[in-house]
Amino acid sequence: MEAESTTEKKDPVDDGTLYLAAGGGLTAVAVAGVAASTVCPVCVVGAPLLVGYGLYKKYRHRSP
């Protein structure tokens, strides 16, 4: 009977979904702001960054 290793290889956590959700929420805030005739500079820059980084993390989690 083999003893189990205490240092098992763990899979990296897929936190890409968190960034995608945050980017989606920030996009919703930006769209609501545009509907109210205002522009949020943080939303304009942050939303694509969060969505892009979330997609990157999802891609990196899938490929070995």
C-alpha positions as CSV (number, residue, x, y, z in Angstrom):
1,M,0.0,0.0,0.0
2,E,1.5,3.4,-1.1
3,A,1.4,6.3,1.2
4,E,-0.4,9.4,-0.2
5,S,1.7,12.4,-0.9
6,T,1.1,15.4,1.3
7,T,2.2,17.8,-1.4
8,E,-0.4,17.0,-4.0
9,K,-0.5,19.0,-7.2
10,K,-3.4,21.4,-7.0
11,D,-5.1,22.9,-10.0
12,P,-4.9,26.7,-10.3
13,V,-8.1,28.5,-9.4
14,D,-10.2,29.7,-12.3
15,D,-10.9,33.3,-11.3
16,G,-11.6,34.5,-14.8
17,T,-15.3,34.3,-14.2
18,L,-14.9,36.9,-11.4
19,Y,-13.2,39.3,-13.7
20,L,-15.7,38.7,-16.5
21,A,-18.6,39.4,-14.1
22,A,-16.9,42.6,-12.8
23,G,-16.3,43.8,-16.3
24,G,-19.9,43.1,-17.2
25,G,-21.1,45.0,-14.2
26,L,-18.9,47.9,-15.0
27,T,-20.1,47.8,-18.6
28,A,-23.7,48.0,-17.3
29,V,-22.8,51.1,-15.2
30,A,-21.2,52.7,-18.3
31,V,-24.2,52.0,-20.5
32,A,-26.5,53.5,-17.8
33,G,-24.2,56.5,-17.6
34,V,-24.3,57.0,-21.4
35,A,-28.1,56.8,-21.3
36,A,-28.0,59.6,-18.7
37,S,-25.7,61.6,-21.0
38,T,-22.7,61.2,-18.8
39,V,-19.4,59.5,-19.4
40,C,-17.5,57.7,-16.6
41,P,-13.8,57.6,-17.6
42,V,-13.1,54.7,-15.1
43,C,-15.9,52.7,-16.8
44,V,-14.6,53.4,-20.3
45,V,-11.2,52.2,-19.5
46,G,-11.9,49.6,-16.8
47,A,-14.7,47.6,-18.4
48,P,-12.7,46.5,-21.4
49,L,-9.6,45.8,-19.2
50,L,-11.6,43.6,-16.8
51,V,-13.4,41.7,-19.6
52,G,-10.1,41.2,-21.5
53,Y,-8.2,40.0,-18.4
54,G,-11.1,37.7,-17.5
55,L,-11.0,36.1,-21.0
56,Y,-7.2,35.8,-20.7
57,K,-7.5,34.1,-17.3
58,K,-10.2,31.7,-18.7
59,Y,-7.9,30.9,-21.7
60,R,-4.9,30.3,-19.5
61,H,-6.9,28.0,-17.2
62,R,-8.0,25.8,-20.0
63,S,-4.7,25.3,-21.8
64,P,-2.2,23.0,-20.0
